C-alpha cells in the first residue's frame, strides 16, 4: 500500500512536470496518380526531421524549427466494410445486368476503390509551431512542378470538353424544339418517332434524348472534377491542434506504481526462495 501511494505521488508529479505532446491530422486525397509521390515526400520530410536539416526547412519558408518531439507519419484512412452489405449490393447490381446503368455504376465503384483518402499525422511539442508547420508541409507537397504541369493540362482539357459538350447540347435542344414545333403545327396525333436531319438521315427521338442526358451527365462530371482537382494532393480537412492522449499503461501515474509493485513481489519471492533453500540445507 505504501509503494502504491508513493508511486502515485511520483507519477502525478512527473505528469505535472512533463510537457504536453500535441498532434495534428490532415486528411488528403491524392490526385493524378500521385499516391506514391505523397508517401515518398512524407518520408523525405521525416528523414530531414531526424537529421535536423534546418536548410531543408528554410527552403520551405520555415525559419525556426522546433525539433523537440517533431514527427510526421502517413497512412491510409481505414474504411469500415461489411460482407453482408457487400453481398446485398452485388445482388442489387444483378438487376441492372445488360443495361447502360451498370457501366456508370461499375466506373464509379472502381474509382472509389482505387482512390483512398490518406491521413498525415504530425506530432510536436510546441502548440503554436505545429499548425504553421502543417500548412508549410502541404504547400511543399503541392509544389511539385511535374504534377502542377499535368494538372494545368488536365484543367485545360476538361474545360475544353465542357465547352464542346455545351455547344452540342445547344444543338440537340434546337433539334428537339424544332421537332416539337413541327408536331404542334401538324396537329396530327399519330406521328413518327423518327427525326429526319438535313442529310436525310433518320434518327430515333429516344436516342436524341438519351444523347442529351449523356451530355448533361458528362458536363456535371467534368465540373465536379474541376472543383475537386485544384492541387496534386487535395486537402479534405486540415485539422486543429489536439493533445495526444497516451495509453493507460503509458501514463506515469499508473506505470510507476505498477513497476513498484512488480519489483516488490519479485524481491519478496527471491527472499522467500532464499529462506526455503537455507531451511533445506
Secondary structure by P-SEA (a helix, b strand, c coil): caaaaaaaaaaaaaaaabbbbbbbbbbbbbcccaaaaaaaaaaaaaaaaaaccaaaaaaacccccccccbbbbbbccbbbbbaaaaaaaaaaaaaacccaaaaaaaaaaaaaaabbbbbbbbbbccaaaaaaaaaaaaaaaaccaaaaaaaaaaaaaaaaaaaaaaaaaaaaaaaaaaaaaaaaaaccccccccccccccbbbbaaaaaaaaaaaaaaaaaaaaaaacccccccccccccccccccccccccccaaaaaaaaaaaaaaaaaaaaaaaaaac
